[in-house]
Amino acid sequence: MPCAVNGPPGRSAMLGGMAMNGRELAVDAAETMRSPLVPVTLERLAALDGYLEAVWPQLRASVDTAGFLGSALYMTDMALDAVEEVYQPILSPESLLDGALDREQLTQLIAVTDVFHWMQPQLLLLCAALAEAFERPSVGGEGRAEPREPSQREQAHLATAVALASPAASPLPQLAELLGMSEPPELYRAVAVWPGYLAVAWEELQHLAAYPGFRRRGRALYFYARSSARFLAQPLRADAQALAAAGVPAEAIEQARTILGDALPGLATMMMHCCAIRTGLGQRQREVVGV
């Protein structure tokens, strides 16, 4: 599991009867979302003195519910609806097999993008809840505590090897600049493991932001995630006052606020791009029946 976090020494939180530091909590958060990859946003939060130790034990039970996953999957359908309105890919699995990929590589690419398809909306909800928690003394508590049922698809996600290409690998720096991001997003670093695919796919995908409907839906996902914080199964108390009372230093509190503010718009945008990538790979199924 890619995770290069070394949390501050001496900090820990009790989770399931075990004392866990920030790095271990980030890994647990990824596993609770059934992700084999520890997202960089969690890595950065884990590196802050005491922050994840204060918030993740409050969030874990809510993330591990059927309602949390259902909200995340509803957002994937929101994204797919908008993608299909503006993007009709020239690429297809058949055309990719003509030279960009062999059949095994295509299968691996579909598996990796399916991991992001489920992980990114969950991470967006998680980060949005933490961002909302800065705005009021308590958020959440209105959702149901029904645990999510194990699924073969999630087990397949956990067993999927997700590698990330170097952020300096072409065309990732140029891609990040065009997307208005300070660094290449993890989704495209994962896809760049197959450079032949990315070279041809980016010729189409780079134009998506030119469509107003695509941009509007990305913003809608952001606001939907923020508003969904009230449906956490358990209340979350993580404003500056609560964090300070838990022993989180003021600098770490402000850094957490900045990390979350920087991450949220990009996560919503990458949800849209993941749906577009999957559409070109022939993956168009809705996740929530009737949406």
Helices and strands as residue ranges (DSSP letters): E 13-15, E 18-20, H 22-32, H 40-46, H 51-63, H 66-86, H 93-96, H 103-133, H 152-158, H 172-179, H 186-191, H 195-205, G 208-210, H 212-227, G 228-231, H 240-245, H 250-280
